[in-house]
Each structure stands twice: as C-alpha cells, then as structure tokens.
Amino acid sequence: MNLRALAAKALFDVLEKGLSLSVALPNQQQHLTNGKDKALLAEICYGVMRALPQLDKCVSDCLSKPFKGKQRIIYQLLLVGCYQLYFTRIPPHAAISETAEACRQLKFEGMVKVINGVLRTIQRNATELSTSNDTLKFNTPAWIIKRLQQAYPDDWQHVIEQSHQRPPMWLRNNRNHQTRDEYLALLAQADIAASAGSSPDSILLESPKDVGILPGFFDGAVSVQDGAAQWAATLLAPKDGELILDACAAPGGKSCHILEQADCQLVAVDFDENRLQRVKENMQRLQFTAEIIHGDAANIDSWWQGNKFDRILLDAPCSATGVIRRHPDIKWLRKSQDIEELAELQRQILDHCWQWLQPGGQLLYATCSILPQENALQIQAFLERTKDATLVPIAQQAPAETGWQILPGTQAMDGFYYALLHKSAQ
Ligand SMILES: C[S@@+](CC[C@H](N)C(=O)[O-])C[C@H]1O[C@@H](n2cnc3c(N)ncnc32)[C@H](O)[C@@H]1O
C-alpha cells in the first residue's frame, strides 16, 4: 500500500479512534521496508498533527459537505495531500497523483475525483493558510491557549512556539560503561556532532541519528532520553543499598537511570501491563534487574508487603503538555476536562505513595506537564494538607516557585516539572 494511504490510516486511528500517534504510526510503518519511506511517513503524520487546524480549514473550505463514518479516512487523506502541498518539497503533481492513487488503494475509487479536484483547487489558489483566529494562528486548541495564557501571561506565545519546534535527540551516557567525556570522544570519532547537557549524564546531538549508528548502543553504552527527563534520577539521588520505588515506571527510562546511578533495590510498578514489557526490554538491554510489578500506585498495599521505601519517584500520569513538540497528537487527544481528572488522580497517587515513604525519606514528584494544576498548585495543596512534608528546594527553581518548572525549549529540553519532598523523621 502506498505511503499516503498508510498516513491516512494512521491519522484515522488517531483522530477517529483516539489512538496515540506513537502507537498508530509504527502500526503502519511496519508495512514499509525502506528507511526513507518510513521517515517520510512519520514526517507527514507528525506534520499533519502540528498544523491540523490550518489544514482542516483549508480542506473544509473546498468541500460542500463533511465526510462521515468510514469515509472520514478520505478526509484524512485530503489532509495528507494538503500537508504535502504546503509543507514539503514534493512536486505538487507527484503529491496529488500519489494521494489519488492512495484513494484507490483504500478502496474508495469513487472518491478519486474529489481528491484530485480538492487538491488541484488548493494548488491553484495557493492562498496563505488562514490565521484568522488564535487556534489557526497557533495551531493549538483554544483551551490549551487559554490555560497557557493564565499560567504564563508574558511567555505563553513563546511556550507555544517552542512546542512546535522539532525536538532534538538527547542521549543518556551510561556511567557504568564510560564517562560522558569518553562517550563524547567516541561520538566525535564517529563524526557525530554532540555536546554535554546540564544534567550530569546528558548529551545533546546536533541532529537526530538512527540509534544503530551510535557507538555501543546495543551493548547499553547510551540510551535515548530527553535532557529534562534525565534530571529525575539525579534529583532523586539514589544511594547504594536503598529500597526505591518507581511508582509509575513504564517504559522504564528513569528506572534504568536510577540503576545506572546506584546499586539499589528497585521496585518498578506500572498500571499498564503492555507498557511494562518495555521496562523489561530496557532492563535487559542494560543488564539490570529490578522487581517489576503490574500494580496500582494508589493501592500499594495490594501488591507490596515489604518495608517502606527510602526514596520514591512518582513520575505521575499527566497531560503531557510539556512534550507536545515530541507528541503533537496530544493537542487533539486531550480535552480541557482531562486536566481536573488528572489532577485528582495525581493527588490520590501522591497521598498514597506518601504513606509508603520511610520517615526521613524523600519523594520526587515529576510530570511532563506545564500546567500549574498538575504541578505547583498540586504540590502547594499537598504541603498544606500533609504535616510531615516539606519542600526541598531544587537549585534551579526560582525562589518564589514551588518546585522546578522547566518550559519546553529551555536549554533544548522538554517541558517538565519536579518537586522534591522530604518526610520528617519521627
Ligand atoms: C509519565 S509515564 C511514566 C514514564 C516513566 N517514568 C519513564 O521514565 O519511562 C506515566 C505512567 O504512569 C502509569 N500509570 C497511570 N496510572 C497509574 C497508577 N494508578 N499506578 C501505576 N501506574 C500508573 C501509566 O501507565 C504510565 O506508564
């Protein structure tokens, strides 16, 4: 099946069925063998997600009536066609004929005329994409714009612009294999331009690379992980011999980093059994062992009868609004009311995990959100109701801030939030 048809299928799965693009895209990429084709499929799908409102308007303006039901896939195919005309260097005649061919392959022979007609009209008119309201101007749903305006009255436009950038690729040096400087030297030898990031193991690549060409990748010399996410293990500061809980562990990036930093007893838990498979794979590649448990972090008593934990990492389920640059589908999959529901879930997990922290222990609360309801406001409310909790200031956090809010693009990192909490020794 041609690449445009596969793109339409992936977009249909996201926009009509609510699948995340990180699941829907590989499902379609597996039908391609050529690496360049896989990359173009990704480029088209991610691109459509980034510019959805403008593409939507451009296509809808050319249609007399909306597509319904199964025919929606032809609408998604039109978005694919429109994206190629506006955002790629593919010659328009090739973009249009390939997209029409995709329509045939999707078994909508009768719609080929519509595809050709709409895409030719768009090509002929060659008008600027509309910016007539904020959603179109920023390619972002109104509810996210509103929440960002409230949270960052001076910086919200910058935050949105950063969320549209193509994300860089970060590596995490495995300090058990070599020092970061040694790995930077290996990269230089392999002609891969890179620099050290602000967290101790992080390396920023000048341009993204296939992991297959990274020296020692398959032996566990490095892992792929954003620079912001790499602060988790460093701020948690695990020590040899400690009992540590990673309460929301899948796919296991932070769990592995904790084990690279200390010879501790790690319990890695997640609610999602499928995602736990990824934790196992990551541990295998890096040759670590941990107790991997399928369980609910808001009901630890049901799966743990051991001691209380010396340290807990709570990388809570969240809106992921800090990583829109990596997952632009978040803008369309999340709804405004999700934020209050997520904040309530985070509150329950946080309160429960706290019961399982040793007196004198520390809990690191983390999200990849940039919304205060999930971050500073969540922690302020926790501190008010929890008498034995105090906030440990993180060096980078602003003096008046509760926790450390990293905005997307800061030092090339994803948007992230950290709050380090200490439990009084009794
Ligand atoms: C932000 S992700 C964790 C990422 C992970 N820490 C890493 O670095 O690879 C949040 C995780 O929380 C899990 N989760 C959601 N609700 C949960 C619950 N009640 N108990 C345990 N895990 C939960 C989700 O399945 C998801 O894998």
The ligand as an SDF file (V2000), in Angstrom:
LIG
                    3D

 27 29  0  0  0  0  0  0  0  0999 V2000
    4.7960    9.6660   32.5790 C   0  0  0  0  0  0  0  0  0  0  0  0
    4.5680    7.9810   32.3600 S   0  0  0  0  0  0  0  0  0  0  0  0
    5.9560    7.3000   33.1780 C   0  0  0  0  0  0  0  0  0  0  0  0
    7.2600    7.3490   32.4160 C   0  0  0  0  0  0  0  0  0  0  0  0
    8.3730    6.5760   33.0770 C   0  0  0  0  0  0  0  0  0  0  0  0
    8.6000    7.0270   34.4220 N   0  0  0  0  0  0  0  0  0  0  0  0
    9.6910    6.6510   32.3170 C   0  0  0  0  0  0  0  0  0  0  0  0
   10.5310    7.4800   32.6270 O   0  0  0  0  0  0  0  0  0  0  0  0
    9.8970    5.8640   31.3830 O   0  0  0  0  0  0  0  0  0  0  0  0
    3.2680    7.6780   33.4910 C   0  0  0  0  0  0  0  0  0  0  0  0
    2.9610    6.2010   33.7050 C   0  0  0  0  0  0  0  0  0  0  0  0
    2.0160    6.1130   34.7700 O   0  0  0  0  0  0  0  0  0  0  0  0
    1.2930    4.9180   34.5710 C   0  0  0  0  0  0  0  0  0  0  0  0
    0.1250    4.9740   35.4850 N   0  0  0  0  0  0  0  0  0  0  0  0
   -1.0320    5.6540   35.3570 C   0  0  0  0  0  0  0  0  0  0  0  0
   -1.8120    5.4710   36.4250 N   0  0  0  0  0  0  0  0  0  0  0  0
   -1.1410    4.6380   37.2610 C   0  0  0  0  0  0  0  0  0  0  0  0
   -1.4300    4.0600   38.5330 C   0  0  0  0  0  0  0  0  0  0  0  0
   -2.5700    4.2970   39.1710 N   0  0  0  0  0  0  0  0  0  0  0  0
   -0.4920    3.2400   39.0800 N   0  0  0  0  0  0  0  0  0  0  0  0
    0.6750    2.9740   38.4470 C   0  0  0  0  0  0  0  0  0  0  0  0
    0.9840    3.4900   37.2410 N   0  0  0  0  0  0  0  0  0  0  0  0
    0.0960    4.3050   36.6650 C   0  0  0  0  0  0  0  0  0  0  0  0
    0.9960    4.9460   33.1010 C   0  0  0  0  0  0  0  0  0  0  0  0
    0.6880    3.6350   32.6260 O   0  0  0  0  0  0  0  0  0  0  0  0
    2.3150    5.4850   32.5330 C   0  0  0  0  0  0  0  0  0  0  0  0
    3.1380    4.4170   32.1270 O   0  0  0  0  0  0  0  0  0  0  0  0
  1  2  1  0
  2  3  1  0
  2 10  1  0
  3  4  1  0
  4  5  1  0
  5  6  1  0
  5  7  1  0
  7  8  2  0
  7  9  1  0
 10 11  1  0
 11 12  1  0
 11 26  1  0
 12 13  1  0
 13 14  1  0
 13 24  1  0
 14 15  1  0
 14 23  1  0
 15 16  2  0
 16 17  1  0
 17 18  1  0
 17 23  2  0
 18 19  1  0
 18 20  2  0
 20 21  1  0
 21 22  2  0
 22 23  1  0
 24 25  1  0
 24 26  1  0
 26 27  1  0
M  CHG  2   2   1   9  -1
M  END
$$$$
